[in-house]
Amino acid sequence: MKKLAILLCLLIIGKAGLSAEIEPVRVIENVPSEIVLTGNLVFDWLDISQVERDAVIDKYEKELFTEDTVYKYKKKEFRKEYRDYLKDKDYKRHYMLVKNGVKETDTENLCGFYYKDNLLISYAVQYKSDMKTVYYYDAMGKLRYIDKFSDNYPNFPYMSKQYRANGTLVSAIYFISHDMQYMYEADKKFKGAWYKDKMYDRHAKQTLTRTNW
């Protein structure tokens, strides 16, 4: 559940980091037309056949998991690369900001994770000086996860991969638009297709709902 919460928060931060010049996507619902693999106008996951859904899943899996995908970085090298972020030197300020509902400052985007709605157990920071990386910390400011966005972020479509602080791949997401994302686990298993606030599995069955879309 904690992993899922982190992935959901990634979507908030991804939204917060979007350029103000990008126009909102116009979504056409319930259109039983040909499948749109790279566009962002049609979400017909509930209308298309299973063969077509499997084709979409296979397509984005291949785009996310290429021969260049790193599933496990060498721990020492990974931690050396992010040595300045292994401990949030400003964690007291970040903790208080998130606890008080602050989601953005002049220099960063913030997001919090709560246990039973009131106990802040972890938080995420995306520095505006480097929007392609998101850092997730526990309540004491210790690095737990890192999200790495593809080079074209924040322009759609873009991809993200999440790693544990030891350099192990956790998950990958293909962002079609603000409304649509396809999520996979580290073993390439399809987690689900998000459309706005709902996630659907490969058989178009709704599995999750999010409140932060």
C-alpha positions as CSV (number, residue, x, y, z in Angstrom):
1,M,0.0,0.0,0.0
2,K,2.9,2.4,0.8
3,K,4.4,1.7,-2.6
4,L,1.1,2.5,-4.3
5,A,0.7,5.7,-2.3
6,I,4.1,6.9,-3.4
7,L,3.2,6.2,-7.1
8,L,0.0,8.1,-6.7
9,C,1.9,11.1,-5.2
10,L,4.2,11.0,-8.2
11,L,1.2,11.9,-10.3
12,I,0.5,14.9,-8.1
13,I,4.1,16.2,-8.4
14,G,4.1,15.4,-12.2
15,K,1.0,17.6,-12.5
16,A,2.5,20.4,-10.4
17,G,5.6,20.4,-12.5
18,L,3.8,20.9,-15.8
19,S,4.4,24.1,-17.8
20,A,1.6,26.6,-17.5
21,E,1.8,27.0,-21.3
22,I,0.5,23.4,-21.9
23,E,-3.2,23.5,-22.7
24,P,-5.5,21.0,-20.9
25,V,-6.2,17.8,-22.7
26,R,-9.7,17.4,-24.2
27,V,-10.9,13.9,-23.4
28,I,-13.6,12.1,-25.4
29,E,-15.2,9.4,-23.3
30,N,-17.0,6.2,-24.5
31,V,-15.9,6.4,-28.1
32,P,-15.8,2.8,-29.5
33,S,-13.4,3.7,-32.3
34,E,-10.0,2.4,-33.3
35,I,-7.4,2.2,-30.5
36,V,-5.2,5.3,-30.0
37,L,-1.8,4.1,-28.9
38,T,0.1,7.4,-28.8
39,G,-2.6,10.1,-28.7
40,N,-4.2,11.6,-25.6
41,L,-7.8,12.3,-26.8
42,V,-9.5,8.9,-26.5
43,F,-9.8,6.5,-23.5
44,D,-11.7,3.5,-24.7
45,W,-10.3,0.9,-22.3
46,L,-13.8,-0.2,-21.4
47,D,-15.0,-0.5,-25.0
48,I,-12.2,-2.1,-26.9
49,S,-11.6,-5.9,-27.1
50,Q,-9.2,-7.8,-24.9
51,V,-6.9,-8.4,-27.9
52,E,-6.7,-4.6,-28.3
53,R,-6.1,-4.0,-24.6
54,D,-3.3,-6.6,-24.6
55,A,-1.8,-4.8,-27.7
56,V,-1.7,-1.5,-25.8
57,I,-0.2,-3.2,-22.7
58,D,2.5,-4.8,-24.8
59,K,3.2,-1.6,-26.7
60,Y,3.9,0.5,-23.6
61,E,5.7,-2.3,-21.9
62,K,8.2,-2.4,-24.8
63,E,8.6,1.4,-24.6
64,L,9.2,1.4,-20.9
65,F,11.4,-1.6,-20.6
66,T,14.0,-1.3,-23.4
67,E,17.5,-2.8,-23.6
68,D,18.7,0.3,-21.8
69,T,16.5,-0.1,-18.8
70,V,18.5,-0.5,-15.6
71,Y,16.8,-2.9,-13.2
72,K,19.5,-2.7,-10.5
73,Y,22.2,0.0,-10.2
74,K,25.3,-0.8,-8.2
75,K,24.4,0.4,-4.8
76,K,27.6,2.3,-4.1
77,E,27.5,4.1,-7.5
78,F,23.8,4.9,-7.1
79,R,24.2,6.3,-3.6
80,K,27.3,8.2,-4.7
81,E,25.3,9.8,-7.5
82,Y,22.6,10.9,-5.0
83,R,24.9,11.4,-2.0
84,D,23.6,15.0,-1.6
85,Y,20.0,13.7,-1.2
86,L,20.5,10.6,1.0
87,K,19.5,12.8,3.9
88,D,17.2,15.7,3.5
89,K,19.2,18.5,5.1
90,D,16.1,20.6,5.3
91,Y,13.7,17.9,6.5
92,K,12.4,19.8,9.5
93,R,11.2,22.7,7.3
94,H,9.8,20.3,4.6
95,Y,8.1,18.2,7.3
96,M,6.3,21.3,8.7
97,L,5.4,22.6,5.3
98,V,3.8,19.3,4.2
99,K,2.2,18.9,7.6
100,N,0.5,22.3,7.1
101,G,-0.7,21.4,3.7
102,V,1.8,23.3,1.6
103,K,2.3,21.7,-1.8
104,E,4.5,24.2,-3.5
105,T,7.2,26.9,-2.7
106,D,9.3,29.1,-4.9
107,T,11.9,26.3,-5.1
108,E,10.1,23.0,-4.8
109,N,7.0,20.9,-5.1
110,L,5.9,18.9,-2.1
111,C,3.7,16.0,-1.3
112,G,2.9,14.1,1.9
113,F,1.9,10.5,2.8
114,Y,-0.3,10.0,5.9
115,Y,-1.3,7.0,8.1
116,K,-4.9,7.2,9.0
117,D,-5.2,10.7,7.6
118,N,-3.2,12.6,10.3
119,L,0.2,10.9,10.9
120,L,2.7,12.1,8.3
121,I,4.9,9.1,7.7
122,S,6.8,10.3,4.6
123,Y,7.0,13.0,2.0
124,A,8.3,13.8,-1.5
125,V,10.3,16.7,-2.8
126,Q,10.7,17.8,-6.4
127,Y,13.2,20.7,-6.8
128,K,12.3,23.1,-9.5
129,S,16.0,23.4,-10.4
130,D,15.8,19.7,-11.5
131,M,12.3,18.7,-12.3
132,K,13.2,15.4,-13.7
133,T,13.9,13.8,-10.3
134,V,11.6,13.4,-7.3
135,Y,13.0,12.4,-3.8
136,Y,10.9,10.5,-1.3
137,Y,11.9,10.6,2.4
138,D,10.6,9.1,5.6
139,A,9.5,11.4,8.4
140,M,13.0,11.8,9.6
141,G,14.4,12.9,6.3
142,K,16.0,9.6,5.2
143,L,15.8,8.9,1.4
144,R,13.6,5.9,0.6
145,Y,12.8,6.2,-3.2
146,I,13.8,8.2,-6.2
147,D,11.6,8.9,-9.3
148,K,13.5,9.6,-12.6
149,F,11.5,11.2,-15.4
150,S,12.4,10.8,-19.1
151,D,14.3,13.7,-20.8
152,N,11.1,15.1,-22.5
153,Y,9.3,15.7,-19.2
154,P,7.1,17.6,-18.7
155,N,6.0,17.3,-22.4
156,F,3.6,14.4,-23.0
157,P,4.1,11.6,-23.5
158,Y,6.8,10.9,-21.0
159,M,8.0,8.1,-18.8
160,S,9.1,7.7,-15.2
161,K,11.0,4.9,-13.3
162,Q,11.1,4.6,-9.6
163,Y,14.1,3.2,-7.7
164,R,14.7,2.3,-4.1
165,A,17.5,4.1,-2.3
166,N,19.7,1.1,-3.0
167,G,19.3,1.4,-6.7
168,T,16.6,-1.3,-7.3
169,L,13.9,-0.7,-9.8
170,V,10.4,-0.6,-8.2
171,S,8.0,0.5,-11.0
172,A,7.6,2.3,-14.3
173,I,4.8,4.5,-15.6
174,Y,4.0,5.8,-19.1
175,F,2.2,9.2,-19.0
176,I,0.0,9.7,-22.0
177,S,-1.6,12.9,-20.5
178,H,-2.6,14.3,-17.2
179,D,-5.7,12.1,-17.4
180,M,-4.1,8.9,-18.6
181,Q,-1.2,6.7,-17.4
182,Y,-0.2,3.1,-17.7
183,M,1.6,1.6,-14.7
184,Y,3.9,-1.5,-14.6
185,E,5.8,-3.2,-11.8
186,A,9.5,-3.9,-12.0
187,D,9.0,-7.4,-13.4
188,K,7.1,-5.8,-16.3
189,K,3.7,-7.0,-14.9
190,F,1.0,-4.6,-15.8
191,K,-0.5,-2.9,-12.8
192,G,-3.2,-0.9,-14.4
193,A,-4.4,1.9,-16.6
194,W,-5.3,5.1,-14.8
195,Y,-8.0,7.4,-16.3
196,K,-8.6,10.4,-14.2
197,D,-9.4,9.1,-10.7
198,K,-9.9,5.4,-11.5
199,M,-7.5,2.5,-12.3
200,Y,-8.6,-0.4,-14.5
201,D,-6.8,-3.7,-14.8
202,R,-6.0,-5.5,-18.1
203,H,-9.5,-6.8,-18.3
204,A,-11.1,-3.4,-17.8
205,K,-12.1,-4.1,-14.2
206,Q,-11.9,-1.1,-11.9
207,T,-9.4,-1.9,-9.2
208,L,-8.5,1.4,-7.5
209,T,-9.6,5.0,-7.0
210,R,-7.4,8.0,-6.2
211,T,-8.4,11.2,-4.6
212,N,-5.4,13.3,-5.8
213,W,-6.1,13.4,-9.5
